[in-house]
Amino acid sequence: MRVRLVLAIAGVAALAVVLFALPLALVLERIYRGEELLRLQRDTVAATRQIDIASTPGDPLELPLDPETLAVYDTDGRRIAGRGGPTLADDVVRQALRTEAPADGAPSGRLVVAVPLVVNERLTGVVRAERSDAGAARSAHRRWWFMAAVAAGVVGLAILAALILGRRLARPLERLADAARRLGEGDFAVRAPAAGIGEVDDVAGALNAAAGRLDDLVSRERAFSANASHQLRTPLAALRLELETMELQGDASPQLPAALAQVDRLQETIETLLALARGAPASNTITTLRELLEDAGSRWRGTLGAQGRSLCVRGQNPELRVRASSRVLREILNVLLDNAVRHGSGVVDLHVRRSGGLVALDVADEGGGSTLDPEQVFARRVGDGGHGIGLALARSLAHAEGGQLLLSRTEPPMFTLFLPDANGDDR
C-alpha cells in the first residue's frame, strides 16, 4: 500500500508540474524573445535617425551599425546599402513597406525587425536589422533550469509527504493485521488498538468484537469438552472393570477379548476427539508408518476375514516416516478401513507411497464406488444411508495434522491421505 500511495501521489504531482511548467516555459521563451525583438527594434529606430536616403545621388549611405546586421531597402524592395539581409525584400521588409509601420519576425533562429524611413511624412525606404536569438535562448534556458529545480523540489516534497502519509496509514493496518494473525493463532485475548482513522477503527472494533465472541465460544466448548471427557471416561472405566472382572472369574464368553478391544478403541477415539475439540496444534511427532500399518493389519484382518475378504498392505518401508501423531493417524485409518468394511467389497488394499514432497496412504477396495461428488462424500450426513460423520471426522483430523484427505478415485473407490514427509528432515 505504501508503494502504491507514493507512486500515486508522486505521479499526480509530476503530472501537475508538467501541465503547469510546459505552458509556462513556452510563455517565458516568447517573453524573452519579445524583449530581444523590442530591444533590436529600439536600436534600429535609433539608427534610422542617422540614415538619409534622399541625400545627394552617388553619395554612399553611412550606416551607424554593423553593415553585416543592417540593410537599407528602397520603396521598390531593393537593397541599396548594408549586407544584413537578402538582395530583395523579404516578408518582414515587405510588411513594413506595405503598412508603413515597424515589423518583426524570427526566422531560423534569427531576430529580424524592419523600420520604415519617413521623410516629410513620405515613405522613402526601410531599414532592416537582424540579430541572433542566442541571448533570448540563454535567458529562457536559465529560467527552464530554475523551473526544473523547483519542479523536482515539488515532486520530492510530494514523495516525502506520501511516505509520511503512507506510514501513518499503514501502521494502523499493520497493527490490525498483527492482531488478526494472533487471533487466527488462537490468542483470543488480543485487541486491536484505536488508530484515529474512522474506517480502520470500524474494522478494529469488528475484529475486537469477533475476538470476544470467539473467546466466549471457545471457553464454553473447552468447558464442555472437559465435562464430556469426565462423563465419558467414568462409564468407560466402569465398563472396562466389569469386563476384566468377568475375564478373571473365568466365566467370560469368547467375545470378551473383542469387547475389551472395542473399549480400548472407543477410549482412544474419545481422547483423539477431545484433543481436536480443544484445538490442539498440529503435532510435531514423527511416526514410522511400518508400526502404524502393522497395527492396522492386526486390527482389521480378523474383521475382514469374517466376511471372507482380505487386507493387502503394500509399501512397508521401514524408513518411511511422516510428521503426524500416531494416535491421530490410527484413528483416520480406522475410519477409512471401517468405511471399506461397511460399504465396500472384495480385497482392501492399503498402499503407502511417496508423492512429490508428501507421503500418500491409499485405502482402496473393489466396491462399486460412490455416485456422489468427491467433496460431498466428506459432508456430514445422518439417516440417509450415507457415510455419516466418520469421513468428515477423518478429514478434520487430517487437516489438524497438516495433511489432506481426498477421494482420489470414485470407482472402484480409493481414499488418499497426504501427510508431510519427515524423512527429508535428516537429509
Buried (B, 14 or more C-beta within 10 A) or exposed (E): EEEEBBEEBBEEBBEBBEEEBEEEBEEBBEBBBBEBBEBBBEBBBEBBEEBBBEEEEEEEBEBEBEBEBBBBBBBEBEBEBBBBBEEEBBEBBBBBBEEEEBBBBBEEEEBBBBBBBEEEEEBBBBBBBBBEBEBBBEBBBEBBEEBEEEBEEBBEEBBEBBBEBBEEBBEBBEBBEEBBEBBEEEEBEBBBEEBEBEEBBEBBEEBBEEBEEEBEEBEEBBEEBEEBBEEBBEEBEEBBEEBBEBBEEEEBEEEBEEBBEEBEBBBBBBBBBBBBBEEEEBBEBBBBBBEBBEBBBEBBBEBBEEEEBEBEBEBBBEEBBBBBBBBBBBBBBBBBBBBBBEBBBBBBBBBBBEEEEBBBBBBBBBBEBBEBEBEEBBEEBEEEEBBBBBBBBBBBBBEBBBBBBBBBBBEBBBBBBBBBBBBEEEE
